[in-house]
Amino acid sequence: MTKEAINSNPSVLVIGGGPGGYVAAIRAAQLGASVTLVEKAEIGGTCLNRGCMPTKALLHSSEVYEAATGSAGIGIRANDISVDWEAVQGNRAKVTKTLTDGVRALLRANGVTVVAGEAVFTGPKTVKAGDRELTAEKIIIAAGSQPLIPGIPGLRESRACLDSTACLTLDHIPESLLVIGGGVIGIELGCVYRRFGAQVTVVEMLPKLLPLMDPELTALLRSKLESEGMEIHTEAQVTSVEDTPNGTKIRVKCPDGEKTFTAEKILVSVGRSANLAPLGLDRAGIAVENGFVKTNDFLETSVPGVYAIGDSNGKLMLAHAAMAMGEIAAENAMGAARIFDPATSPSCVYVGPEFAGVGYTEEQLKARGIDYKVGRFPTRANGRSLVEGCTEGMVKIIAGTKYGEILGVHILAPRATDLIAEAALAIRLEATLEELADTIHCHPTVTEAVRESALAAEGRAIHIPNRRKA
């Protein structure tokens, strides 16, 4: 962005202090704007307070517990290992507080004025927050989202029903947990409680878990989760929920007939909806489509100078995408013309092993009639993965047949959520298999599997036999 494109000290109002909102506020302030941020609850939004970060804190505790109780095979025998659930929850809260305190400090350091209150539009560029009326030349809507609760008979009324927020703050480890929805949130929280000893059952309406992820690797992950004791039902639909003196009964329509499960707790994780109702968008003339704020490629709404980012516009409901949108919207509010392109935004699932993907899947390329080739490298052939006991995963690279340009990368391996950044950059720079393979990767690391999968796509992998070409 050039200095010539920047307006001189305009006013920018940001609605929402989650990842998209606070990043937008900081970036606008860096560019010289007078910035006010309105937040109705906690700075940090869902991600820092009720989503990404507290979930990862619980996941980390569960991973440490699993390692402590399951490492006899590598010569580590631990006695009297137990879970101090109060301390686990205390660590979760501590992580959240540290992060949110840090964001507040960053906002102060950048001169952002924070106003507590629920923002309601009273006109195109006017917002009321509590007893204050605020106006700004530019407005960025980052109102976030909330969990959806489907209209299953008896579900809302059940004492067992939990959304993802409540599931993070349970006062004990439940004996059993039934998860409605096999997406990222359901699988991650299901893994937390399974590791801590709960009997976990997952019910997913679609044919596979994690519908947006690569099907081949998803099948590998499902097999691993089932081998660890998680019960998984796909193409299954919960039809009713009923509390009884002996627990809560959940009736599920499965491909092989109706089944009844009993669970102490039910986690509902079927998706999220944008927090638009309280905003009064109609008073500002801001168009809404399919439950999300309608925006163009520049993230601008139907009202010039008003932008919507993150879960508010529904383009890509991920925290890192919201942060990217926050920067873009702030710069566009200051005179730039940047486009948000979701093509190189990775998706991640923090389970064991980690799962990440970016770019096209095979199914998407087939649907578009694009010719491609695939390289696969199993983690059992990667030294570092073998050392860590992860032998069920894979790195998979999909590239164009003619030029070898990288079109998609999908990883089920240790630290996949870190490795995927290399893949996203490769796609962003239109790198080829040859260019990736010519890049030396450190040994012994899991990153070698990324290079080997590129070699495998060309039929010249070193550490696995290559498939013969027809």
C-alpha positions as CSV (number, residue, x, y, z in Angstrom):
1,M,0.0,0.0,0.0
2,T,1.5,3.4,-1.0
3,K,1.5,6.5,1.2
4,E,-0.3,8.4,-1.6
5,A,-3.3,6.1,-1.1
6,I,-3.7,6.9,2.5
7,N,-6.3,9.5,3.6
8,S,-5.3,12.1,6.2
9,N,-6.5,11.1,9.6
10,P,-10.0,9.9,8.8
11,S,-12.2,8.4,11.5
12,V,-12.7,4.6,11.6
13,L,-15.2,2.8,13.7
14,V,-14.8,-0.9,14.3
15,I,-17.7,-3.0,15.6
16,G,-16.4,-6.1,17.4
17,G,-13.1,-6.8,19.2
18,G,-12.5,-10.3,18.0
19,P,-9.5,-11.4,15.8
20,G,-10.9,-9.5,12.7
21,G,-12.0,-6.4,14.6
22,Y,-8.9,-5.8,16.8
23,V,-6.6,-6.4,13.8
24,A,-8.6,-4.0,11.7
25,A,-8.5,-1.4,14.5
26,I,-4.7,-1.7,14.9
27,R,-4.0,-1.6,11.2
28,A,-6.2,1.4,10.6
29,A,-4.4,3.2,13.5
30,Q,-1.0,2.3,12.0
31,L,-2.1,4.0,8.8
32,G,-3.0,7.2,10.6
33,A,-6.8,6.8,11.3
34,S,-8.5,8.0,14.5
35,V,-10.0,4.6,15.5
36,T,-12.8,3.7,17.9
37,L,-13.6,0.0,18.6
38,V,-16.9,-1.0,20.1
39,E,-17.1,-4.3,21.9
40,K,-20.2,-5.6,23.8
41,A,-18.4,-8.4,25.7
42,E,-14.7,-9.3,26.0
43,I,-11.9,-8.1,23.9
44,G,-10.6,-11.0,21.8
45,G,-14.0,-12.2,20.8
46,T,-14.9,-15.9,20.5
47,C,-11.5,-17.0,19.4
48,L,-9.5,-15.8,22.5
49,N,-12.3,-16.2,25.0
50,R,-14.6,-19.1,23.9
51,G,-13.1,-20.7,20.9
52,C,-9.6,-21.3,19.3
53,M,-7.3,-20.5,22.2
54,P,-9.2,-22.1,25.2
55,T,-9.8,-25.1,23.1
56,K,-6.1,-25.4,22.3
57,A,-5.3,-25.1,26.0
58,L,-7.5,-28.0,26.8
59,L,-6.2,-30.0,23.9
60,H,-2.6,-29.4,25.1
61,S,-3.5,-30.6,28.6
62,S,-5.2,-33.7,27.2
63,E,-2.2,-34.4,24.9
64,V,0.2,-34.2,27.8
65,Y,-2.0,-36.5,29.9
66,E,-2.3,-39.0,27.0
67,A,1.5,-39.0,26.6
68,A,2.1,-39.4,30.3
69,T,-0.2,-42.4,30.5
70,G,0.6,-44.0,27.2
71,S,4.4,-43.9,26.8
72,A,5.4,-47.3,28.2
73,G,6.1,-48.5,24.7
74,I,9.0,-46.0,24.3
75,G,10.4,-46.8,27.8
76,I,8.7,-44.1,29.9
77,R,6.7,-45.6,32.7
78,A,4.8,-43.1,34.9
79,N,2.9,-44.0,38.0
80,D,0.0,-42.3,39.8
81,I,-0.9,-40.0,36.9
82,S,-4.1,-38.2,37.5
83,V,-6.1,-35.2,36.1
84,D,-6.5,-32.1,38.3
85,W,-9.5,-30.8,36.5
86,E,-9.6,-27.6,38.4
87,A,-6.0,-26.9,37.5
88,V,-6.7,-27.8,33.8
89,Q,-9.5,-25.2,33.8
90,G,-7.3,-22.7,35.6
91,N,-4.6,-23.1,32.9
92,R,-7.3,-22.5,30.2
93,A,-8.4,-19.3,31.9
94,K,-4.8,-18.2,32.4
95,V,-4.1,-18.6,28.7
96,T,-7.2,-16.6,27.8
97,K,-6.4,-13.8,30.2
98,T,-2.8,-13.5,29.0
99,L,-3.9,-13.2,25.4
100,T,-6.8,-10.8,26.0
101,D,-4.6,-8.6,28.2
102,G,-2.0,-8.5,25.4
103,V,-4.6,-7.4,22.9
104,R,-5.9,-4.7,25.2
105,A,-2.3,-3.5,25.6
106,L,-1.8,-3.5,21.8
107,L,-4.9,-1.4,21.3
108,R,-3.8,1.1,23.9
109,A,-0.3,1.3,22.3
110,N,-1.8,2.1,18.9
111,G,-4.1,4.8,20.3
112,V,-7.3,2.9,19.7
113,T,-10.3,4.1,21.8
114,V,-12.3,1.2,23.2
115,V,-16.0,1.7,24.0
116,A,-17.9,-1.0,25.9
117,G,-21.4,-1.6,24.7
118,E,-23.5,-3.2,22.0
119,A,-23.4,-1.3,18.7
120,V,-26.7,-0.6,17.0
121,F,-26.9,1.4,13.7
122,T,-29.1,4.4,13.7
123,G,-28.1,5.5,10.2
124,P,-25.6,4.7,7.4
125,K,-22.5,6.0,9.4
126,T,-24.0,6.4,12.8
127,V,-23.9,3.9,15.7
128,K,-25.3,4.0,19.2
129,A,-23.4,2.1,21.9
130,G,-25.0,2.3,25.3
131,D,-25.8,6.0,25.9
132,R,-23.2,7.2,23.3
133,E,-23.8,8.0,19.7
134,L,-20.7,7.5,17.4
135,T,-20.2,8.6,13.9
136,A,-17.3,7.8,11.6
137,E,-16.3,8.3,8.0
138,K,-15.5,4.5,7.7
139,I,-17.1,1.6,9.6
140,I,-15.8,-2.0,9.8
141,I,-18.3,-4.6,11.0
142,A,-16.7,-7.5,12.8
143,A,-19.5,-8.7,14.9
144,G,-18.6,-12.4,14.9
145,S,-20.9,-15.4,15.2
146,Q,-22.7,-17.7,17.7
147,P,-23.3,-21.4,17.8
148,L,-26.4,-22.8,16.1
149,I,-28.8,-25.0,18.0
150,P,-30.9,-27.1,15.6
151,G,-34.6,-27.6,16.3
152,I,-34.3,-31.3,17.3
153,P,-37.3,-32.2,19.6
154,G,-36.2,-32.1,23.2
155,L,-32.6,-30.8,22.5
156,R,-32.9,-27.2,23.7
157,E,-34.8,-28.2,26.9
158,S,-32.4,-31.0,27.8
159,R,-30.2,-30.6,30.9
160,A,-27.4,-32.4,28.9
161,C,-27.3,-29.9,26.0
162,L,-24.1,-27.9,25.6
163,D,-22.8,-25.5,23.0
164,S,-19.1,-25.2,22.4
165,T,-18.7,-22.4,25.0
166,A,-20.3,-24.4,27.8
167,C,-18.3,-27.5,26.8
168,L,-15.1,-25.6,27.5
169,T,-16.0,-24.7,31.1
170,L,-17.5,-27.9,32.5
171,D,-16.9,-28.4,36.2
172,H,-16.0,-32.1,35.7
173,I,-15.1,-34.6,33.0
174,P,-18.3,-36.3,31.9
175,E,-18.5,-40.1,31.8
176,S,-20.0,-39.9,28.3
177,L,-20.3,-37.2,25.7
178,L,-22.4,-37.4,22.5
179,V,-21.3,-34.9,19.8
180,I,-23.8,-33.7,17.3
181,G,-21.7,-32.6,14.3
182,G,-18.5,-34.0,13.0
183,G,-16.9,-30.7,12.0
184,V,-13.7,-29.1,13.5
185,I,-15.2,-28.0,16.8
186,G,-17.0,-31.3,17.5
187,I,-13.9,-33.4,16.7
188,E,-11.5,-31.2,18.6
189,L,-13.6,-31.1,21.8
190,G,-14.5,-34.8,21.4
191,C,-10.8,-35.6,21.3
192,V,-10.2,-33.5,24.5
193,Y,-12.8,-35.4,26.5
194,R,-11.9,-38.9,25.0
195,R,-8.3,-38.4,26.1
196,F,-9.5,-37.5,29.6
197,G,-11.5,-40.7,29.8
198,A,-15.0,-39.9,28.6
199,Q,-16.8,-42.3,26.2
200,V,-17.3,-40.1,23.1
201,T,-19.8,-40.7,20.3
202,V,-19.9,-38.5,17.2
203,V,-23.0,-38.2,15.0
204,E,-22.5,-36.6,11.7
205,M,-25.3,-36.1,9.1
206,L,-23.1,-36.0,6.1
207,P,-21.2,-39.0,4.6
208,K,-17.9,-38.1,6.2
209,L,-16.3,-36.2,9.1
210,L,-14.8,-32.8,8.5
211,P,-16.7,-32.1,5.3
212,L,-14.4,-29.4,4.0
213,M,-11.2,-31.5,4.4
214,D,-9.6,-33.9,2.0
215,P,-11.7,-37.2,2.0
216,E,-8.8,-39.5,1.7
217,L,-7.0,-38.1,4.8
218,T,-10.3,-37.7,6.6
219,A,-10.8,-41.5,6.3
220,L,-7.4,-42.1,7.7
221,L,-8.1,-39.8,10.7
222,R,-11.5,-41.5,11.3
223,S,-9.8,-44.9,11.4
224,K,-7.3,-43.6,14.0
225,L,-10.0,-42.0,16.2
226,E,-12.1,-45.2,16.1
227,S,-9.0,-47.3,17.0
228,E,-8.6,-45.0,20.1
229,G,-12.2,-45.7,21.2
230,M,-14.2,-42.9,19.7
231,E,-17.5,-44.1,18.2
232,I,-18.4,-42.4,15.0
233,H,-21.6,-42.5,13.0
234,T,-21.9,-40.7,9.6
235,E,-25.0,-40.3,7.4
236,A,-26.8,-40.3,10.8
237,Q,-29.3,-37.8,12.1
238,V,-30.4,-37.1,15.7
239,T,-34.2,-37.3,15.7
240,S,-35.0,-36.6,19.4
241,V,-33.5,-36.0,22.8
242,E,-35.2,-37.1,26.1
243,D,-34.0,-36.6,29.7
244,T,-34.6,-39.6,31.9
245,P,-33.6,-40.4,35.6
246,N,-30.8,-42.5,34.3
247,G,-29.3,-40.1,31.8
248,T,-30.3,-38.5,28.5
249,K,-31.5,-40.6,25.6
250,I,-30.6,-39.6,22.1
251,R,-32.4,-41.3,19.2
252,V,-30.4,-41.4,16.0
253,K,-31.5,-42.4,12.5
254,C,-28.6,-44.4,11.1
255,P,-28.2,-46.0,7.6
256,D,-28.8,-49.4,9.3
257,G,-31.8,-48.3,11.3
258,E,-32.7,-46.2,14.4
259,K,-30.3,-46.4,17.4
260,T,-30.7,-45.1,20.9
261,F,-27.7,-43.7,22.9
262,T,-27.5,-42.6,26.5
263,A,-25.1,-39.8,27.4
264,E,-24.3,-37.5,30.3
265,K,-23.7,-34.5,28.1
266,I,-24.5,-33.6,24.5
267,L,-22.2,-31.2,22.6
268,V,-24.0,-29.4,19.8
269,S,-21.6,-28.3,17.1
270,V,-23.5,-28.1,13.8
271,G,-22.2,-24.7,12.7
272,R,-22.4,-21.0,13.6
273,S,-24.5,-18.0,12.5
274,A,-23.4,-14.4,12.2
275,N,-24.3,-12.0,15.0
276,L,-26.3,-9.6,12.9
277,A,-29.7,-9.3,14.6
278,P,-28.7,-6.7,17.3
279,L,-26.9,-4.4,14.8
280,G,-30.0,-2.9,13.1
281,L,-28.4,-3.1,9.7
282,D,-31.7,-2.2,8.0
283,R,-31.5,1.3,9.5
284,A,-28.2,1.7,7.7
285,G,-29.4,0.2,4.4
286,I,-26.8,-2.5,4.7
287,A,-27.8,-5.5,2.6
288,V,-27.9,-9.0,4.1
289,E,-27.8,-12.2,2.0
290,N,-28.4,-15.8,3.4
291,G,-27.8,-14.6,7.0
292,F,-24.5,-12.8,6.3
293,V,-23.6,-9.2,5.4
294,K,-23.2,-9.0,1.6
295,T,-19.8,-7.7,0.5
296,N,-17.9,-7.3,-2.7
297,D,-14.3,-8.5,-3.3
298,F,-13.0,-5.4,-1.4
299,L,-15.1,-6.4,1.7
300,E,-17.3,-3.3,1.2
301,T,-21.0,-3.6,1.9
302,S,-23.9,-2.1,-0.1
303,V,-23.2,1.2,1.8
304,P,-20.0,2.8,0.5
305,G,-17.4,3.2,3.3
306,V,-18.9,0.4,5.4
307,Y,-17.0,-2.9,5.4
308,A,-17.8,-6.3,6.9
309,I,-15.2,-8.9,7.8
310,G,-14.8,-12.3,9.4
311,D,-17.8,-14.4,10.4
312,S,-20.1,-11.4,9.6
313,N,-19.7,-11.8,5.9
314,G,-19.5,-15.6,5.9
315,K,-16.8,-15.8,3.2
316,L,-14.5,-18.0,5.3
317,M,-15.4,-18.5,9.0
318,L,-11.9,-19.0,10.4
319,A,-10.0,-16.7,12.8
320,H,-6.9,-16.4,10.6
321,A,-9.1,-15.5,7.6
322,A,-10.8,-12.8,9.8
323,M,-7.4,-11.4,10.7
324,A,-6.5,-11.2,7.0
325,M,-9.8,-9.5,6.2
326,G,-9.2,-7.1,9.0
327,E,-6.0,-5.9,7.5
328,I,-7.5,-5.6,4.0
329,A,-10.6,-3.8,5.2
330,A,-8.6,-1.3,7.2
331,E,-6.3,-0.6,4.3
332,N,-9.2,-0.2,1.9
333,A,-10.9,2.2,4.3
334,M,-7.7,4.2,4.1
335,G,-7.8,4.4,0.3
336,A,-6.3,1.1,-0.9
337,A,-8.1,-1.4,-3.2
338,R,-7.0,-4.8,-1.9
339,I,-9.1,-8.0,-2.7
340,F,-9.6,-10.8,-0.2
341,D,-8.7,-14.1,-1.9
342,P,-9.6,-17.2,0.2
343,A,-7.8,-19.5,-2.1
344,T,-4.6,-19.7,-0.1
345,S,-6.2,-19.7,3.3
346,P,-5.5,-23.0,5.1
347,S,-7.9,-25.0,7.1
348,C,-6.7,-26.7,10.3
349,V,-7.9,-29.4,12.8
350,Y,-6.0,-29.7,16.0
351,V,-6.2,-33.4,16.7
352,G,-3.6,-36.1,17.0
353,P,-2.0,-36.0,14.5
354,E,-2.8,-32.6,13.3
355,F,-4.7,-32.2,10.1
356,A,-4.4,-29.2,7.7
357,G,-5.2,-28.5,4.1
358,V,-5.0,-25.7,1.5
359,G,-6.0,-25.3,-2.1
360,Y,-8.1,-27.8,-4.1
361,T,-9.0,-31.4,-3.2
362,E,-9.2,-34.1,-5.8
363,E,-13.0,-34.0,-5.8
364,Q,-13.0,-30.3,-6.5
365,L,-10.6,-30.7,-9.4
366,K,-12.7,-33.5,-10.9
367,A,-15.8,-31.4,-10.6
368,R,-14.0,-28.6,-12.6
369,G,-12.6,-31.0,-15.2
370,I,-9.0,-30.0,-14.3
371,D,-6.3,-32.6,-15.1
372,Y,-4.0,-33.3,-12.1
373,K,-1.5,-35.7,-10.6
374,V,-1.0,-36.7,-7.0
375,G,2.0,-37.4,-4.8
376,R,1.6,-39.2,-1.5
377,F,4.1,-39.8,1.2
378,P,3.1,-41.8,4.3
379,T,4.4,-40.6,7.7
380,R,5.5,-44.2,8.5
381,A,8.3,-43.5,6.0
382,N,9.3,-40.2,7.7
383,G,12.0,-40.6,10.3
384,R,10.8,-37.8,12.6
385,S,7.2,-39.0,12.5
386,L,8.3,-42.5,13.2
387,V,10.2,-41.3,16.3
388,E,7.1,-39.5,17.5
389,G,4.9,-42.6,17.0
390,C,2.8,-41.1,14.2
391,T,2.6,-43.8,11.5
392,E,-1.0,-43.4,10.4
393,G,-0.7,-40.1,8.5
394,M,0.2,-38.8,5.1
395,V,1.3,-35.8,3.1
396,K,-0.6,-35.4,-0.2
397,I,0.3,-33.0,-2.9
398,I,-2.0,-32.3,-5.9
399,A,-0.5,-30.6,-9.0
400,G,-1.4,-29.7,-12.5
401,T,-0.6,-32.4,-15.1
402,K,0.9,-30.2,-17.7
403,Y,3.0,-27.7,-15.8
404,G,3.3,-29.3,-12.3
405,E,1.9,-26.2,-10.6
406,I,0.8,-27.0,-7.0
407,L,-2.9,-26.9,-6.7
408,G,-3.6,-28.4,-3.3
409,V,-1.7,-29.8,-0.3
410,H,-3.3,-31.9,2.5
411,I,-1.4,-33.0,5.6
412,L,-2.2,-35.5,8.4
413,A,1.0,-35.5,10.4
414,P,2.7,-34.0,13.5
415,R,2.7,-30.2,13.3
416,A,0.6,-30.2,10.1
417,T,-0.9,-26.8,11.1
418,D,2.6,-25.3,11.0
419,L,3.7,-27.2,7.9
420,I,0.7,-26.0,5.9
421,A,2.1,-22.4,5.7
422,E,4.8,-23.6,3.3
423,A,2.1,-25.1,1.1
424,A,0.0,-22.0,1.2
425,L,3.0,-19.9,0.1
426,A,3.8,-22.4,-2.7
427,I,0.3,-22.0,-4.1
428,R,0.3,-18.2,-3.6
429,L,3.6,-18.0,-5.6
430,E,2.4,-20.5,-8.2
431,A,5.3,-22.8,-7.4
432,T,5.8,-26.1,-9.1
433,L,6.6,-29.6,-7.9
434,E,10.1,-29.2,-9.2
435,E,10.6,-26.0,-7.3
436,L,9.4,-27.5,-4.1
437,A,11.5,-30.6,-4.6
438,D,14.6,-28.5,-5.3
439,T,14.2,-26.8,-2.0
440,I,16.4,-28.5,0.6
441,H,14.4,-29.4,3.8
442,C,16.0,-30.1,7.2
443,H,16.7,-33.6,8.4
444,P,15.2,-35.1,10.4
445,T,12.0,-33.2,10.2
446,V,8.4,-33.8,9.2
447,T,8.9,-31.2,6.5
448,E,10.9,-33.8,4.5
449,A,7.6,-35.6,3.9
450,V,6.3,-32.5,2.1
451,R,9.3,-32.6,-0.3
452,E,9.0,-36.4,-0.7
453,S,5.3,-36.1,-1.7
454,A,6.3,-33.6,-4.4
455,L,8.9,-36.1,-5.6
456,A,6.3,-38.8,-5.5
457,A,4.0,-36.9,-7.8
458,E,6.8,-36.9,-10.3
459,G,7.6,-40.6,-9.8
460,R,10.9,-40.1,-8.1
461,A,10.4,-40.3,-4.4
462,I,13.5,-41.5,-2.5
463,H,12.2,-43.1,0.6
464,I,9.2,-45.0,-0.7
465,P,8.8,-47.2,-3.8
466,N,7.4,-45.2,-6.6
467,R,4.2,-46.2,-8.3
468,R,4.8,-47.4,-11.9
469,K,3.2,-45.2,-14.5
470,A,0.9,-46.9,-16.9
